[in-house]
Structure formats: C-alpha cells, structure tokens
Amino acid sequence: ITIDEDLVLYLFGTPGQRRFDFMWEILSEGMLGFVVVVDSTRPETFREAREILDTFYNYAPTPYVVAANKQDLEDAWEPEDLRIALRIPRDIKVIPCVATDKESVKQVLLELLYSILETMEKGEGEPV
C-alpha cells in the first residue's frame, strides 16, 4: 500500500491456527508492527488470540493493534470488553472492525501506522 512517495506499507498475512506457527518467527523478522484480528463473536477463541499476540510480540516487540472483528453482528463483544477479556494494556488500540468493509480495514491499518510512526518518533523502534 503506497501512502506517499516515501512511505510504502508491505502487508503479510499469516493464518492464526497453531498448525502454522512454524512460519510465524520467519514472518516476524524485520516486522515494524502487527495486527491481531479477533473474532469478537467467539469468546472461545479469545485465549488462543492472546497466545498468538504474546508469541508475535515475543518474536518482535513492535507496535500492534487489535482488530475486534465482526462488529456488525449482534453478538459481537464491544471492543472495551474484548480489551478486558484479552488483558490488553490501555495504551494499545482495540479497534472495532468489519473485515468485509474496506473503510473499516483501512482504519485498522491507519491506526497501526500511527502507532508505528509514534514509536519511531520516540526513538523506541527504528526500522532494521
């Protein structure tokens, strides 16, 4: 995704299931940030989502955001309730999301970009 002539985002997706964890460390090399997408209608998956978040953060302690997906459905957990359930720190953004909506996904990516740029401005994480 080209933001401007000096800034291009490269996005890589990885399946969240444990059977694919052999590739997570490889994909995290050089990573400037990540998004954890959580199905906010399925609380039985929250523990695994937290474990995946911890795994990626341990591989690369970079900025991240949590996308509370399926916010268009009636039984979706509110982002703040999801924050509590997943023990997400207050300084981490938990963003309402509908993965099939382009603007919603764009907002998640922009929030990640803002978090990365803010960290770089503070000198906490320079690109490798």
ChimeraX attribute file (.defattr): number of C-alpha atoms within 10 A of each C-alpha:
attribute: neighborCount
match mode: 1-to-1
recipient: residues
	/A:1	8
	/A:2	9
	/A:3	9
	/A:4	8
	/A:5	6
	/A:6	6
	/A:7	9
	/A:8	10
	/A:9	12
	/A:10	8
	/A:11	9
	/A:12	9
	/A:13	9
	/A:14	10
	/A:15	10
	/A:16	16
	/A:17	10
	/A:18	11
	/A:19	8
	/A:20	10
	/A:21	15
	/A:22	9
	/A:23	11
	/A:24	18
	/A:25	13
	/A:26	11
	/A:27	15
	/A:28	19
	/A:29	11
	/A:30	11
	/A:31	19
	/A:32	23
	/A:33	18
	/A:34	24
	/A:35	18
	/A:36	18
	/A:37	20
	/A:38	23
	/A:39	22
	/A:40	24
	/A:41	18
	/A:42	12
	/A:43	16
	/A:44	10
	/A:45	12
	/A:46	17
	/A:47	12
	/A:48	16
	/A:49	20
	/A:50	16
	/A:51	13
	/A:52	18
	/A:53	21
	/A:54	13
	/A:55	15
	/A:56	22
	/A:57	16
	/A:58	12
	/A:59	15
	/A:60	18
	/A:61	16
	/A:62	20
	/A:63	24
	/A:64	22
	/A:65	23
	/A:66	26
	/A:67	27
	/A:68	26
	/A:69	25
	/A:70	21
	/A:71	20
	/A:72	12
	/A:73	11
	/A:74	8
	/A:75	11
	/A:76	19
	/A:77	21
	/A:78	16
	/A:79	20
	/A:80	16
	/A:81	13
	/A:82	21
	/A:83	19
	/A:84	11
	/A:85	14
	/A:86	19
	/A:87	10
	/A:88	17
	/A:89	10
	/A:90	10
	/A:91	8
	/A:92	14
	/A:93	20
	/A:94	26
	/A:95	22
	/A:96	23
	/A:97	26
	/A:98	19
	/A:99	19
	/A:100	10
	/A:101	10
	/A:102	10
	/A:103	12
	/A:104	17
	/A:105	18
	/A:106	13
	/A:107	15
	/A:108	24
	/A:109	18
	/A:110	13
	/A:111	19
	/A:112	22
	/A:113	19
	/A:114	13
	/A:115	21
	/A:116	21
	/A:117	16
	/A:118	14
	/A:119	16
	/A:120	15
	/A:121	11
	/A:122	9
	/A:123	9
	/A:124	11
	/A:125	16
	/A:126	13
	/A:127	8
	/A:128	7
